[in-house]
Amino acid sequence: MIIPSAFWLVPIASVVALSMAFYFFRTMMAADEGTPRMREIAGYVRSGAMSYLKQQYKVVTIVFVVLAILFAFMAYGLQWQNPWVPFAFITGGFFSGLAGFFGMKTATYASARTANAARKSLDGGLKIAFRSGAVMGLTVVGLGLLDIAIWFLILSNFYEGDRMALITITTTMLTFGMGASTQALFARVGGGIYTKAADVGADIVGKVEADIPEDDPRNPATIADNVGDNVGDVAGMGADLYESYCGSILSTAALGATAFAMSGDMQMKAVIAPMLIAAVGVFLSIFGIYLVRTKEGATMRDLLRSLAVGTNISAVLIAVATFAILYFLGIDNWLGLSFSVISGLAAGVIIGQATEYYTSHSYKPTQKISEAGLTGSATVIIKGIGTGMISTCIPVVTIGVAIMLSYLCANGFDMEMSAEALSHGLYGIGIAAVGMLSTLGITLATDAYGPIADNAGGNAEMSELGEEVRHRTDALDALGNTTAATGKGFAIGSAALTALALLASYIEEIKIAMERTGMTLTNLKGEVIAAADATIPDFMNYFQVNLMNPRVLVGAFIGAMAAFLFCGLTMEAVGRAAQKMVEEVRRQFREIKGILEGKATPDYGSCVAISTRAAQHEMIFPSLLAIAIPIIVGLVLGVAGVLGLLVGGLAGGFTLAVFMANAGGAWDNAKKMVEEGNFGGKGSFAHKATIVGDTVGDPFKDTSGPSLNILIKLMSMVSIVMAGLTVAFS
């Protein structure tokens, strides 16, 4: 198969991204880590984080080996799958885990250096923290594009000829997304349970009962808390967005192969277009990273504006670049498709701004939650839940508008819903998701920055640095809470568009599975045709995918229920682990004399061990359940039931994820606002009330909520990989 010369920009961009990530890492490592005490604390956190990650990878490796053997049996024994699937699955999981590992390694080295830089200036601390976060962002996009480029080159040498070749290649590549999704879910759930067990335990006993500051070295759970920030919000988020990034590109490529299957060389152009947009986004992300800087004495709005300069300029430039990319490719309706990309970019910006409004203490919603602390923890929780629920409106409407605009722009505003218009419109939705994630190098940097700044504040507190330094690290930390909440909203929004594109990819995979087994179907004209020749309306009619089919409705209910079930399981897991942590911290305060007076050193290691064991044990059942549900629904309810499941999971999961992430972020920043001296300040009645709200919000925003965007995509990926099994039994 002849590959266009433009494609080589993709591997070049991956090498540039990885090279810049290495450069930023070396630059950060060259900075001074600070006093001996600062280095000692950073060493504790680094050791605990790496120890946890090794344990997690052992568990995940076992799961991957079992699943790879199952896929190999389905491919080679039963011939229900493409023979490349087991290998693609493994590489997807490997690169996803690698992205998380490199990001966390960087974060654990950067926190003390950020705190030390903050001793001199706010701008110095911001630059180290942000550019260390950029290592995570650039590593994710670099490894993602590298994995895509390698597989595209390999498979192009094995499939030649007809229009089905590119469809087979792209749907096969989609299966490495399941490997990435599986790894991401374990990383997110396990890391989320770890970090929130430690965080809740440290807050309840330390700040509420013992009345000592956050990150106080007298608190036995404080090291585990700092470790958790890295394993959950860096390694987990990195694996999560690696999967979103690759999933959006691959699902769009698969849709392009189908939509332009009858258009000759236009098919290849439609396949490589999302890859090229992502590749150009790498260079623009690097440019945006260098624009982030601030001044001494900056307010929260000044700091937010500093980050917005880099992210917004990158977004504007990729919008302009998209027009040029699609024009020079000569792709049909290049202008309409360019506006589809812009709709995705605009949706990402709007969701980010809405999240900032509802979670930053610079705005009224979070300020009102802080004020509610004057009347107790119950009113804080009520106000936070209400704010989180209201905050779902803008993201849901925004995604709805983006879906409609991207669909209509891509199909030339064809309202007739013809087969051709439908396939082109779905391609437009997919490319909108690519647009939203095209500058992931910088948008993920703003997210990974958060836990680095948080750990820097912890290091400054435990190292007993001056009040001015702590004030700077507090400002960076508060900014990190908002960027983390914004990043979660962005990840959830991109997951919604990607999951919708994966729905169409599932239909194509079912058609390929039917072709493999020699099955035919009846089209809308009543003619018996090969599955490969069926349009989407033919497919929907044959499998009776409509709202009057009880299988579709039951599948939709199960999908919505799966989101709540998954959240309930992970919330309870955090609760059980936090109970053990609380008991251990109370035991140490009771039995180790002199801790609270600063005359004895707490046993940090026992708290780290509790979080590690709890996370390893508790993450297995929810993660395996997410894999099992689509398989069971496919066996029992067939293709129609699976499509209902994916729609229900997408609608319920997206809304619930936005609610949980925003409520949790608002509770966290409401507490920060009180700690800055408002409504009585630290140690006041309002402070204790907002701490309770924050502990409730911790698993909301860092465990259950962020895991949902992986859940909705993983169910889609599992359905695609198991399409052969569904066809064989339905």
N, C-alpha and C positions, 0 to 999 in steps of 0.2 A: 504494500500500500504506500502510495506517495504521500509524504508528509510535507505540508507547506513550510517554506522557510521561516515564516512568521512565528511558527510554533516554537522555534529555538529560543525565543525570548523567555519562555516559561522556565526552562532549566537555568538560563542565565540569571533570571530574577531570583530563583531559589538560592543560587550560589552567592549572589550579592547580599541577600537577606541574612544568610548564615554567617557571611564574612563580617557584616556590620554588627551582628549580635556578638560575635567573638571580639570585635574591636571594643564595643561598649563594655563587655565583661572585663577585658584586660585593663581598660581605663579605670573601671570601678575598683579592681583589685590593686591598682597602683596607689589609690588613695589611702590615707592613714586610717587605721581601724580604731585609733584612740588610746585611752589609758589601759593599763593591764586589767583593771576591773571590767572595762567595756569588752575587751577581748575575751575574757573569761566567760562572761554572760553569753556573748555571741557563740562561743564554743559549745556551751550547754545546749543552746537552741539548735545549732547546726547538727550536733550529734543526735539529738532526739528526733529531728526531722528525717535524717537519713536512715536512722534505725527503723522508724515507722515505715518509710517508703520501701525499704527492703522487705519487710514483713508483708506489706500489701502486695508487692509484686510476686511474692511466692504464692499467695492465694490466687491471684489473678492468672498466673501461669498455669496452675492446675486447671482452672476453668477453661482457659484457652486451648489447652491440650485436648481436653474432653470434647469441646465443641469442634475443633479442627478434625478430630477423628470422625465425629458424626458427619461433618460436611464431606469428608473424603469418602465415607461409605455411601452417602447419597449421590456423590458425583461419579465414583468409579464402580461401586457395587450395583446401585439401583439406576444409575444414569438419569437422575432427576435434576441434576445441576451441571453447570459448566465445570469442567475439570480444573479450571484455574481458581475457583472459589476458595478452597481451603488455604491456598497460599496468599491470596489477596486479603483474606480475613486476618491472617497472622501479621502481615506487614502493616495493616491499618492499626492494629492494636499496639504493635511495637513502636511505630513512629509517634502515636498518641502518648504512650508512656514516656518515650524519650523527650518529647516536648515538655511534659510536666516535670521530668527530672531536671533538665537543664534550667528551667525557670526557677524551680525551688532552690537548686544549688546556688544560683545567682542571688536570690532573695536572702538566703541565710548569711551570705557574705556581705550583703549591701547594708543591712540594717544598722550595724554599729558604725559603719563608715558614714551613713546618712546622719546619725546622731552626732558624730564627731564634726562633720561639715557644718551642722547647725550651730555648733559652738561659735563659729565665725560669722555665718550669715544665713538668712532664710533661703536666699537664692541658691547657695551652695548645697544645702540639704535637699532642696527641690530637684536640682539637676541630677544629683547622684541617685536619688530614689526613682525619679522618672526614667532616667536612661537605663537604670537596672531593670525597671519594669519593661523597657523597650527590648531588652534581651529576650524576655518571654514572648512578646509580640512578634518579633522578627524570627525567632526560632520556630514558632508555630507556623507562620506563613511560609518560611523557608523549607521546613520539612514537609509541609503539606504539598507545596508545588513540586518538590523533588519526588515525592511518592507518586503523584499524579503523572509527572513527566516520564518516570521510569516505566510505570505500568502501561502508559499509552504507547511508548516505543516498543515494549516487549510484545504486547498484543497485536500491534500493527504489523508485526512480522509474521504472525500466525494466521491472521484473517485477511483474506484478499477478496476483491471482486465486487459482488453485488451489494445492493443497498442495505442488506441485512448485516453486513460486516461491521459497520460502525455502530449499529444498534446493539449487536452482540458485545462489542468491545466496551461500550460505555455502560451497559447494564452489568457486565462482569466487574468493571472497575467500581461500580457502586457497592459491591459486596465488601470491599475493604473498609467502607464506611461503617459496616456493622462491627468490624473489629475495633475501629476507633470509638464507636458508640459504647460498646461493651466496656472497654478500658475506661472511658470517660465516666461512665456511671459508677463503676467501682471507686474511681478516684474521687468523684464528687460526694458520693454517699459516705464512703469510709472517712475521707478527710473532713466532711461536714460533721459527722458524729464525733470524731476525735476533737476537733477544735471547739465545738459547742459544749461538750461534756466538761472540758477544762474551763472554758469561759464562764459557764453558768456556775460551776463549783467555786471558782475563784471569786466571782461577784457576790454570791449568796453569803458565803462564810467570811470572806475578806472584807468587802466593802459594806455589807449590810450588818453582819453580826459583830465583826471585830472592829469595824469603823476605821480601816486602814485604806490608804489610797490604792487605786488601780496600779498594777505592776509593782507593788511594793515587794522588795526581796524577802520580807517576812512571811509572805503568802506562799505556802508549799505548792500551790497549783499555778503559780505565775509563769514558770518555765514551760509547763505543758500548754498553757494558754498561748504563749508566743510561738511554740512549735506548731500548734494547731492553725494559727494564721497562715503559715506557710504550706502545710499539707492540704488544707482545704481551699484557701483562696488563691493560691499560686499554682500548685501542682494540679489541683482539681479543676480550676478554671482554665488552665492551659490545655488540659486534655479535652475539656468540654468544647472550647472554641476551635480547637484543631478539627474536631469532628464536625462542627457546624460549617467551618470554612470549606473543608473538603466535600462535605455533603452537598452544599449549595452549588459548587462548581460541577461536581459529577452528575447530580440530578439534572442540572440545566443542560449539560452536554448530552445526556441521554435523551432529554426532551427535544433538543435540537436535531439529533440523529433521526428521530421519529417524524418531527414536524416537516423536515426538509428531505425526507427519504426519497421523494420522487423528483428532486430538483438538481440532480447531478452533483457538480462540485460544490454547490451551495450547502450540501449536507456537511461536508468537512469544515467549511467556514463556520457553520452554526455550532459545530462541536468545539472548535478551538476558541471561539469568541469569548466565552466566560473565562477560559484559562488566560487569555491575553489581558482581559480587563483586570483580573487578579494580579497578573505579573506587573502591569504598569502601576497598580496600586501599591506594590512594594516600594518602588522608587519614590512615590509621592508620600508614603508613610515616613520614610527616612528623612525626607525634606521637612515634614511637619514636626518630627521629633526635635530637630535643631531649632525650631522656632519657640520652644517652651522655655520661658524664663520669667523671673519676677523681681520685685524690689523689696528692700527691707521694710518691715512694718506693714506689709500687704494685708488687706482684709480678706475675709473668706471670698467675697465677690471678686477681688483682684486675683486671688489664686485660681478661682474657677475660670476667670477670663484668660489667664495664662495658658491653661490647658485647652480652653476652647479655641484659642488662636491656632494652635497646631492641628487639632482635629478638624476644625471647620475649613481651614485653608486646604488641607489634604482632600476633604470631601468635595470642595468646589472644583479643585484641579482634576480630580478623577472624573467628575461630571463632564468637564470640557474634553478630557482625554477620550472618554467613551465615544463621543461623536466622531472623533478622528479615527479611532480603532475600527469602529463598525463601517465607517465610510470607506477607508482604505481596504478593508476586507471585501467590500463590494457586496455585502450581505443584503438580501431583499428587505425592504422596509427598514433600512438602517436608522432612519430618523425616528420612526416610531419606537424601535427597540431602545434607542438612546434615551428617549423619554421614559421608558419602562425602568431603565437603570436609575434615572433621576428620581423616579417615584420611590424606589427602594431606599436611596440615599436620604431623601427628604423624610421618609418615615423613620429612619434611624435617628436623624437629628431631632425630630419632634418627640419621639419616645424618650430620648435622652433628656431633653429639656423638661418634659413633663415629669420624669422621674426626679430630676433635680429640684423642681418646684415642690413636690410632695415629700421629699426626704431631707432637703437642706434646711438647717435652722436659720438661714437667711430669709426664709419665707414663712407665711402665716400658718400653713398646716402643721408644721413641726413646732412652731412657737406655741400654738394652742395646746399641743400635747404636753409641752413643758409646763405651761400654765396650769394644766389639769393636775399636775403633781401637787399643787397646793391643797387639793382635796383628797389626795390619797392614790394608792396604786390602782384601785378599781377603775377610777375615772381615767387614769392614764391608759389602761388597757382598752377600755371602751372607746376612747377617743382615737387610739391608734388603729383599732380594728375598723372603725368607721372611715378613717382617712384612707386606709389601705383599700377598702372596698370602693370608695369614690374614685380613687386613683386609677382604677381599671378602665374608666370610660375613655380617656384620651388615647391610650395605647390600642384598645380594641377598635375604636372608630378609625384611628390612623391606619392600622393594618388593613381594615376593611376597605378604606379608600385606596390604599396602595395596591391592593389586590385588583380592584376594579380598574384603576388607571393603567396599571402595568399590563393587564389583560387586554384592555381596549386599544391601547397604544400599539401593542404588538400585532394585533390582528386587523389593524386599519379601521377600528371602530365598526367592525362587522357585528351587527346585533342579531343576525339570523341564527347564530350558533351552529353553523355548518361544520362538518368534520374538519375541514382545513382551517377554518377560523378558530375552532376550539383548540386544535393542536398548536397553532401559532400563538394563541393567547396564553396557553399554559407555559409555553417557552418564555413568554414575556414575564410571567410571574417568577419563573426560575431565575431569569437574568436580573430581576429586581432584587432577589435575595443576594445574588453575587454583588450587585452594586452596594447593598447595605454592608457587606463584609469585605469589600475590596480594599479598604484602608484599615484592615484589622491590625496591621503592624503597629499603628499608633493608638487605635481605640483600645486594644488589649493592653498596651503599655499604661494607659490611664487607670486600668483596672488593677493590674499587677502592682502598680505603684502603691495602692492602698495598704496591703499587708506589710510592705516594706516600711512605710511611714509609721504604721502601728507598732511594729517591732522596734523601730528607732526610738519611739516614745517610751516603750518599755525599757529599753536599754538605758536611756537617759535617766529614768526614774530609779532603776535598780543600781545604777552607777553613781547616783546622788550628784548629778551635774547641777549647775546653777539654775536659778529660777528663770533667767532669760532664755537659757537653752531649752528648758522644759516648755516654756511658752511657745517657742518656735516649733518644737516637735508636736505640741498639741495642735497648732494651726495646721501642720502638715497632715496630722492624723485625722482631724475633722474634715479636711479636704478629701482624704482617702476614703472616709465613710461615704461621702457623697459620690465620688467617682466609682466606688465599688457598687453602690446602688444603681448608678447610671449604667455601668457596665453590665449588671445583671438584667436591667431592662432591655438593653441593646441585644444581649444574648438571647433573651426570650423572644423579642421581636423577630430576629433573624431566624430563630428556630421555627416560628410560625410559617414564614414564607418558604423555608426549606422543606418543612414537613408537607406543605401543600404541593410543592413540586414533586416530592417523593411519592405522593399519591398517584400522580400520573405515571411515574416510573414503575410503580407496582403493577399497573395495568399492562405496561409493555413487557414486564417480566413474566406475567401470567401468560401473555400471548406467546412468548418464546418457549415457556414450559409446555404449552399446548402443542406447539410445533415439534418440540423434541419427542413428544409421545405420539405424534401423528394424529392428534385430535383436530376436528374441524368445528365450525360453528355456523349458525344461520344468521345472515345479515338482515337489515331492516326490510329488504325487498323479498325476504323469504328464500334467498339463494344460499346453498351450502358453499362456504368459502374456506380457504386456509386461514388459520388464526393470524398469520402475519399480514394478511390483506384486510383484516377487520379494522374499521375506524373506531374511535372511542364511542360514538353513539351506537354502533353495531355491538360493541362489547357490553355496554351498559344494558342494552335491550336483551342480549342473550342471557346475561346473568341476573336479570331483573333487579338492577341496582336503582331502586326508586323508593320514595318515602312510604309507599304503600306495602312494601315487602317487609314482613315482620323480622326477617333475618337482619336487614339493614338497621331497623329500629333497635333491636336487641343488641346488636353490635355497638351502636352509638351509645346506648345506656352503659354497656360494659366499659367502653372507652372512657366515658366521663367518670364512672365509678373508679376505674383504675388509677386515675389521678389522685382522687381522695384517699383511696386505700394506700397508695404508695406514700403519700404525705403522712397519713396516720402512722404507718409502720416506722417511718424514719423519725417522726416526732417522738414516738414512744421510745425508740432506741436511744435518742438523745436524753430523754428523761431518765431511763434506767442507768445509763452511763453517768449522768450528772449526779444521781443519788449516791452512787459509789464514790464519786469524787468528793462530794460534800462530807460524807462519812469519814473519808480519809483525812481531809483537811481538819475537820473537827478533832479527830483522834490525835493528830500531830500537835495541835494547839493545846490539847489536854495533857498529853503524855510527854512531849519534849519541852522541858522547862526552859524558859528564857527566850522562846522564839519571838514573842510579841515585844520583848524588851530589846531585841536585837543582839542578845548575848549568845544565841545558839542558831545554827544553820538548819533550815528545814530539809527534809528528805525529798528533794525535787524529783528524784528518780522514781519513787513509788507512784507519784501522780502521773508521770509520763507513761509508766507501765500500765496503769489503769486505763488511760485513754487509748493506748495502743491495743490492748486486749479487747476492750469494748468495741472499738471500731472494726477490728478484724472479724469479730464474731457477729456483730449486728448488721454488717453491710451485705452479708451473703444472701439472706432470704429475700429482701426487697429487690436486689439486683437480679436474682434468678427468676423472680416472679415477673419482672418486666420482660424477660425473654420468653417465659412460658405462656403468658396470656395470648399473644398473637398466634402462637402455634396451636393452642387449644381451640381458640375461636375459629381458626382456619379449618381444623379437622371437624368441628361440630357444625359451624354455620356456613362454611364455604367462602367463596370469593366475596359475595355480597355482604356477609357478616364481617369479614375483615375490613372492607371499605367503610362500613358503618363504624367499626371499632376505631379506625384511624381518624375519622371525622370527629367522633365523640371525644376521643382522647385529645385531639388538637384543640377543639373549642373549650373543653373543660380545663385541660391542662394549661393552656395559655392564660386564660383569665385567672385561674387560681395562682399560677406562678407570679403574675404581676401583683396581685393582691398581697401575697406573702412577702415578696421581695421589698415592696414599697412600705408596707406596715413595719417590717423589721428595721428597715433603714431609717424610717421616721422615729421609731422608739429609740434607736441608738443615738441619733443626733439630738433628740430631745434631752437625753441625759447629758450629752456634751454641752448643750446650751446652759443647763443648770450649773454644771461644773465650771463654766466660765464666769460665774458670779451672779447669775440671774435667779430670781425667785428663791433667794436664800443661800445659794451657792453650795459648795461641797459640805456634806455632813448634815444638811438641813432635812426637814421632813419631805420637801419636794424632791430632794436629791434621792432619798431612799425610795420614794415612790417611782421615780423614773428609772432607777436601777432595776426594779421589779419588771417594769415594762420592757427594758432592754433585755433582760434574761428570757422573757417570753419571746421577744423578737429575734433572739439569736438563732434558734433552729428554723424560724420562719425564713430569714434572709440568707442564711449560710448553709443550711442543710436541705430542707424540704423544697423550698421555692426554686433554687437554682437547679436542683436535680430534675425538676419536671420538664425543662426544655430538652434534657437528654432523653427522658422517658418517651416523649412524644416522637422524637426522631428514631430512637432505638426500636420502638414498636413498628415503625415504618420499615426500618432496615431489616428487622427480623422477618417481617412479612415478605419483603422482596427476596431475601435469601431462601425462605421456606416456600416460595411460590410453587416449586415442583411438588412438594409434599401436599400442598393444598389442592392442586390440580388432580393429583393421583387419588385423593380420598373424597373430594367434594362431588 
